[in-house]
């Protein structure tokens, strides 16, 4: 029996109209499809639910069909022109137009919209800085304004740490960088940022202050070329932040039952498991673990 989708009426978080709400992704679905395609098992496991294998990321009743359509056109551009070429063709230079900035802002807007309530509870003083960019970005995403604001948006490409590197590589750092997704409002004692991570890529949007310092060859403009090499991040606290987020992945405990299920799935198609990107990442983890 086919389960019928139950529609839900509500207020669209973007256009603010009362209508039927769609199931919206924070991290776009193309990332989930790629993770499944390149995994050794064909399934997903989220950090929040490590013992539950999934076919898609968690969705939220956030947008109406019209606003979902607005976002999907930028997602399509990013998937076809940057994400897939970077991961599957090892392309390192990408020509882009306004759609990349629109996509980056849509990610930041989604992350704030879903995380704002918690952030207001945990950081009430810093949360006051969220209202201005939300209003600015809402008008920009809807096409009501051509001004995205002065907020700096960065795109950082992630890759395997070179075997010749002398840096300390924590356990599960590769898995976090290359096989995990993440989205949160980040802050220091006085600065606020929006952090959204796809497999192998980080979007970092400045909130307060509106400009970022210590980022080299990562800034997203209205049009230009994004290059996945010669990038450098010396922003205060970024490396430590990345390590802390990776440590969350390191703390995940998959039950013995689920470990057996993973084993049985891989045994059904050992060649897929051997050739998969997830296996490459696992081997990199083992290599660096042996060097520590």
JOFENBEL-V39645 format. One record per pair of residues at least 12 apart in sequence whose C-alpha atoms are under 8 Angstrom apart, sorted by the first residue. I is the first residue (numbers start at 1). GAP is how many residues later the second one is. Records with the same first field share a line. If there is no record, write none. Layout:
# JOFENBEL-V39645
I->GAP / GAP
This chain:
# JOFENBEL-V39645
7->13 / 14 / 15
8->12 / 13 / 14 / 53
9->12
12->50 / 51 / 52
13->49 / 50 / 100
14->49 / 53 / 124 / 128
15->52 / 123 / 127
19->45
20->44 / 45
21->40 / 41 / 42 / 43 / 44
22->38 / 39 / 40 / 41 / 42 / 43 / 46
23->36 / 37 / 38 / 39 / 40
24->35 / 36 / 37 / 38 / 39 / 44
25->32 / 33 / 34 / 35
26->33 / 34 / 81 / 84 / 85 / 157
27->30 / 80 / 154 / 156 / 169 / 171
28->47
29->27 / 28
30->49
31->167 / 168
32->12 / 23 / 24 / 25
33->23
35->144 / 164
36->19
38->238 / 239 / 240
39->234 / 237 / 238 / 239 / 240
40->226 / 232 / 233 / 234 / 235 / 236 / 237 / 238 / 239
41->221 / 224 / 225 / 231 / 232
43->12
44->12 / 13
47->202 / 205
50->202 / 203 / 204
51->203 / 204 / 207
67->75
71->32 / 35
74->25 / 26 / 28 / 29
75->28
77->22 / 23
78->21 / 22 / 25
81->13 / 15
82->12
92->135 / 136 / 137
93->132 / 133 / 134 / 135
94->131 / 132 / 133
95->128 / 129 / 130 / 131
96->127 / 128 / 129 / 130
97->125 / 126 / 127
98->123 / 124 / 125
100->120 / 122 / 123
101->52 / 119 / 120 / 121
102->39
104->49 / 99
105->32 / 36 / 48 / 100
106->31 / 35
107->89
108->86 / 87 / 88 / 97
109->25 / 28 / 29
111->72 / 73 / 74 / 83 / 84 / 85
112->18 / 22 / 72 / 73 / 82
115->69 / 70
116->14 / 69
119->66
126->64 / 65 / 66
129->63 / 78 / 79
130->77
133->16 / 18 / 74
136->12 / 13
137->12
150->60 / 61
151->54 / 55 / 56 / 59 / 60
152->53 / 54 / 58 / 59 / 60 / 67 / 68
153->50 / 51 / 52 / 53 / 66 / 67
154->48 / 49 / 50 / 51 / 61 / 64 / 65 / 66
155->46 / 47 / 48 / 49 / 63 / 64 / 65
156->45 / 46 / 47 / 62 / 72 / 75
157->43 / 44 / 45 / 71 / 72
158->19 / 20 / 42 / 43 / 44
159->18 / 19 / 41
160->14 / 18 / 124
161->13
168->124
169->119
170->73 / 119
171->76 / 79 / 114 / 117 / 118
172->74 / 75 / 77 / 78 / 113
173->70 / 73 / 74 / 112
174->107 / 110 / 111
175->106 / 107 / 110
176->69 / 70 / 73
177->22 / 23 / 24 / 69
178->21 / 22 / 23 / 103
179->20 / 21 / 99 / 102
180->17 / 18 / 19
181->15 / 16 / 17 / 18
182->13 / 14 / 15 / 16
183->12 / 13 / 14
184->12
190->18
191->16 / 17 / 18
192->14 / 15 / 16 / 17
193->12 / 13 / 14 / 15
194->12 / 13
212->23
213->21 / 22
214->18 / 19 / 20 / 21 / 22
215->16 / 17 / 18 / 19 / 20
216->14 / 15 / 16 / 17
217->13 / 14 / 15
218->13 / 14
